[in-house]
Amino acid sequence: MKYPEELDFLRAGRLPQKYSSEPMNGKVCVITGATSGVGYETAIRLAKAGATIVTIVRSKDKAAKLKEEIRAISGKEAHCFIADFTDLEQVRNAAEAIVAAYQNIDVLINNAGLHMTTRQLTTEGHEVVFCVNHLASFLITAILLPTMIRSAPSRIIQVNSEGHRFNGLRLNDLTWDKRRYKGLQGYGASKTAQLMTVWELHDLLQGTGVTINAMHPGAVKSAIGTNNGLLYNLYSRYIIQPMLKSPVISGEALYYLASSPNMNGISGKFFNLTNEEISAKHARDREMGKKIFEISQELTHTKIDPIR
């Protein structure tokens, strides 16, 4: 059956998944949001394969528990850096600390994500979802990139979402001052911006040995959205969550994208788990993408200019 471009996600979602058993001994893998859901399962899978796990997480208690589990699994020490992703200064400090601690970074998985039903602003004036889902991952990528270029071949994976199809991205209203905030569109705006910058980074990284791809982690259980009120949580717990699958599926997919030799040199793609998919048309607007890339650099006080 041939699907129209707008429904290509249905085709990709129904294809068999790919798996990897490639060892990751000696590889340094940085993962954000690794204390629950998709990030947790990915960290555990990579640890079982021998990778050194480095995380940026918000909770010290959950970080301590994760470190214990990884030590028990692999005999290796995980390194957890603490940062609230709504505070870009904390994110910057954590990323810079990682660069200072590790000479090589082989894999970066930007997984931390947030969904809000109401509009909120960070202390720096950014819309919270846009900050956590896009600006924080953009900042981490910018800071870790020089090390990853020196470590090449290396891989960057942005955990994106089919939620990018909700769009909501307006360059003249990133903080939703001019519109009524809608949770799905706010989420879609952040994921659209992230996807657009993937294409730009792919072009900039040509010849460096660093690849960058985005992926939808599937319809799986996660902690995203639990920061919202009682009504949302009850709806999620009794209506949404029972229909979702185990995040182990996502962990295996991310492991494939991070480790498989079949992914060598593959860059600038959007995957539904492990299957390539056509993203929404609005997310492929390269003129707008170049603008959001420049805006993202300005908002994170970074300048990405890879040295080949």
Secondary structure, DSSP 8 states (H G I E B T S, - for coil): ----GGGHHHHHHHS---------TT-EEEEES-SSHHHHHHHHHHHHTT-EEEEEES-HHHHHHHHHHHHHHHS---EEEE--TT-HHHHHHHHHHHHHH-S---EEEE------SS--B-TTS-BHHHIIIIIHHHHHHHHHHHHHHHT-SEEEEEE--GGGGG----TT-TT-SSS---HHHHHHHHHHHHHHHHHHHHHHTTTTTEEEEEEE--SB--STTTTS-HHHHHHIIIIIGGG-B-THHHHHHHHHHHH-GGGTT--S-EEETTEE----GGGG-HHHHHHHHHHHHHHHT-------
